[in-house]
Amino acid sequence: MFTEDYEKLTRSERTLFSEALNDLLYQCFIVRKSYDRKSRMFKADPDYLFIERHYSMFEDYLSYMDMDITKSDEDGIIFVTSAAEKNHLRIDTVTTLIVYALRSYYEDAISKAPEETEVLMTYGALNSLLQETGLSNLTKRLSSSTIASSLRTLDSYNVVSRANGTYGDPSYSFFILPTIKFVISAEKMNALYGFLTKPEHEEGILANAFDSSVAPKEEEKEEEEMPRTGVDIPVREDL
């Protein structure tokens, strides 16, 4: 039981428990390796190691909040989901397109180098990818500033990790983390693929494929034809 296990912890371990728990709830995804920009290397993440050591205790604690914790050893990820289907982030059109593009790019890169778990992406490569796939033509909102905003959001959840520069600079780069595989379910990815590959006159068919957080304004209806995608993780309230 949680209380018994917690009482066995030292004072310093209780502090680590509090810090790791807050990071888990704040970021939703904890990765086994975090990128350190000073050394330009991936290093073992202390939160991940601590949660892994005391996994059952975190599992018990989160069950009181009606949350589930999951660990993927293959991908090196620990994350939480809300069993009550509450506090889910509804990402907007631009972020949905970015996630779709990054996941496709990530899976292609990993298939060629299965020993890797992180994939480097540059601003130029991302722009080229959006152009080549035709995603850049789906909404007028897709611009350097909105892409940067979407990447900042994804970075805050450990879906990507900035490598060089800052988002918005003309030459930034970032790593796509294995968490990209868990942001959108396979079912929703398939629905999104179906939507994107429909002929222009059939674009409205999958308008309700995903849950939408807000109804589009009348003047924005055409651009909002592509539905927003729900991220199946509980999120903090400040985003």
Order of alpha helices (4+ residues) and beta strands (2+ residues): alpha-alpha-beta-beta-beta-alpha-alpha-beta-beta-beta-alpha-beta-alpha-alpha-beta-beta-alpha-alpha-beta
